[in-house]
Amino acid sequence: MLHTLRPIIKQIEYYLFNYPALREELAKAKEDIFSLKAHWPDKPPTGSPSNPTEKAVTLYESKYGKAEKWLNLIVWALHIAGAEDPAMRKLVELRYFNGKEIEEIARELHIDPVTCERWQEDFLVLVVLLAVEEGLISVKQSIQESPCYWGRADDG
């Protein structure tokens, strides 16, 4: 994997490793909103909604909107990977949701550790592509912010 993509991969892996906890946190936040127990400021900022439900939804979106988009994207990527090869989906679940190491996963799935690493990388590339499509990340920006980036010949 390109060194300049490491920040993107770290961001994706954050959401993968924390997927179960984030999913639970989002479910709890939605439950609070639907039961109108959400906490919002007593005095709304100028131009903010005055309806309590709108306030709660606005608060939820500002606090959890990005995480929810990432979690939905992970579900989508898992569906795609599982449709192509159920073992790849299982690898992702074991690695990121259960925290197992590659060697342990390879034994459990009866495949070579190199295959596990390749599938993991393939899955991460899939998530990068989906995240770019959804506007969650900018590969170009990540590359330009990299210390390895020297700019294009026509940059100036």
C-alpha positions as CSV (number, residue, x, y, z in Angstrom):
1,M,0.0,0.0,0.0
2,L,1.3,3.5,-0.8
3,H,2.8,5.3,2.2
4,T,0.8,8.4,1.3
5,L,-2.5,6.4,1.8
6,R,-1.6,5.4,5.4
7,P,-3.7,8.2,7.0
8,I,-6.7,7.1,5.0
9,I,-6.2,3.4,5.9
10,K,-5.8,4.4,9.6
11,Q,-9.1,6.3,9.5
12,I,-10.8,3.3,7.9
13,E,-9.3,0.9,10.4
14,Y,-10.5,3.2,13.2
15,Y,-14.1,2.7,12.1
16,L,-13.6,-1.0,11.4
17,F,-12.0,-1.8,14.8
18,N,-14.6,0.4,16.6
19,Y,-17.6,-0.7,14.5
20,P,-19.4,-2.8,17.2
21,A,-19.0,-0.1,19.9
22,L,-19.9,2.7,17.5
23,R,-23.0,0.8,16.3
24,E,-24.1,0.4,19.9
25,E,-23.5,4.1,20.7
26,L,-25.5,5.2,17.6
27,A,-28.4,2.9,18.4
28,K,-28.5,4.4,21.9
29,A,-28.4,7.9,20.6
30,K,-31.3,7.1,18.2
31,E,-33.2,5.6,21.0
32,D,-32.8,8.7,23.1
33,I,-34.0,10.9,20.2
34,F,-37.0,8.7,19.5
35,S,-38.0,8.8,23.2
36,L,-37.2,12.5,23.2
37,K,-34.7,12.1,26.0
38,A,-31.9,13.6,24.0
39,H,-30.0,16.5,25.6
40,W,-29.8,19.7,23.8
41,P,-28.9,23.2,24.8
42,D,-31.7,25.1,26.7
43,K,-31.2,28.2,24.5
44,P,-30.7,27.2,20.8
45,P,-28.1,29.1,18.8
46,T,-29.5,31.7,16.4
47,G,-31.0,30.1,13.3
48,S,-31.3,26.6,14.9
49,P,-34.6,24.7,15.0
50,S,-37.0,25.4,17.9
51,N,-38.9,22.1,17.7
52,P,-37.5,19.7,20.3
53,T,-37.5,16.8,17.8
54,E,-35.7,18.9,15.2
55,K,-33.2,19.9,17.9
56,A,-32.5,16.3,18.8
57,V,-32.1,15.3,15.2
58,T,-29.8,18.2,14.5
59,L,-27.8,17.4,17.6
60,Y,-27.6,13.7,16.5
61,E,-26.5,14.6,13.0
62,S,-23.8,17.0,14.1
63,K,-22.5,14.5,16.7
64,Y,-23.0,11.1,14.9
65,G,-23.7,11.9,11.2
66,K,-20.2,11.1,10.0
67,A,-19.8,8.0,12.1
68,E,-23.2,6.7,10.8
69,K,-22.1,7.2,7.2
70,W,-18.9,5.3,7.9
71,L,-20.8,2.4,9.6
72,N,-23.3,2.2,6.7
73,L,-20.4,2.1,4.3
74,I,-18.8,-0.7,6.2
75,V,-22.0,-2.7,6.0
76,W,-22.1,-2.1,2.3
77,A,-18.5,-3.2,1.9
78,L,-19.1,-6.3,3.9
79,H,-22.1,-7.1,1.7
80,I,-20.0,-6.7,-1.4
81,A,-17.1,-8.7,0.0
82,G,-19.4,-11.5,1.3
83,A,-21.2,-11.8,-2.1
84,E,-17.9,-12.3,-3.8
85,D,-16.4,-14.6,-1.2
86,P,-18.0,-15.3,2.2
87,A,-14.5,-16.2,3.6
88,M,-13.3,-12.6,2.9
89,R,-16.3,-11.2,4.9
90,K,-15.5,-13.7,7.7
91,L,-11.8,-12.6,7.7
92,V,-12.9,-8.9,8.1
93,E,-15.2,-9.8,11.0
94,L,-12.6,-11.8,12.7
95,R,-9.8,-9.3,12.2
96,Y,-11.7,-6.1,13.0
97,F,-14.7,-7.0,15.1
98,N,-13.0,-9.7,17.1
99,G,-9.5,-8.4,17.1
100,K,-7.9,-11.7,16.0
101,E,-4.4,-11.7,14.4
102,I,-3.8,-12.8,10.8
103,E,-2.1,-16.1,11.7
104,E,-5.0,-17.1,13.9
105,I,-7.5,-16.1,11.2
106,A,-5.6,-18.1,8.6
107,R,-5.7,-21.2,10.7
108,E,-9.4,-20.8,11.4
109,L,-10.2,-20.2,7.7
110,H,-7.7,-22.9,6.5
111,I,-5.9,-20.4,4.2
112,D,-2.4,-19.1,3.9
113,P,-1.5,-16.0,6.0
114,V,-0.4,-14.2,2.8
115,T,-3.9,-14.8,1.4
116,C,-5.4,-13.3,4.6
117,E,-3.2,-10.2,4.2
118,R,-4.1,-9.9,0.5
119,W,-7.8,-10.2,1.3
120,Q,-7.5,-7.7,4.1
121,E,-5.8,-5.2,1.8
122,D,-8.4,-5.9,-1.0
123,F,-11.1,-5.1,1.5
124,L,-9.4,-1.9,2.6
125,V,-9.1,-0.8,-1.1
126,L,-12.8,-1.5,-1.5
127,V,-13.7,0.7,1.5
128,V,-11.4,3.4,0.1
129,L,-13.2,3.3,-3.2
130,L,-16.6,3.4,-1.6
131,A,-15.6,6.2,0.8
132,V,-14.3,8.3,-2.1
133,E,-17.6,7.7,-3.9
134,E,-19.6,8.8,-0.9
135,G,-17.4,11.9,-0.3
136,L,-16.1,10.7,3.0
137,I,-12.4,11.0,2.0
138,S,-10.3,12.7,-0.6
139,V,-7.3,10.6,-1.8
140,K,-5.9,13.6,-3.6
141,Q,-6.0,15.7,-0.4
142,S,-4.4,12.9,1.6
143,I,-1.6,12.6,-1.0
144,Q,-1.0,16.4,-1.1
145,E,-0.9,16.5,2.7
146,S,1.7,13.7,2.8
147,P,5.3,14.6,3.6
148,C,6.3,12.5,0.6
149,Y,4.3,14.7,-1.8
150,W,6.5,16.9,-3.9
151,G,3.8,18.3,-6.2
152,R,3.2,17.7,-9.9
153,A,5.6,19.1,-12.4
154,D,3.0,21.7,-13.5
155,D,2.1,22.8,-10.0
156,G,4.1,25.9,-10.3
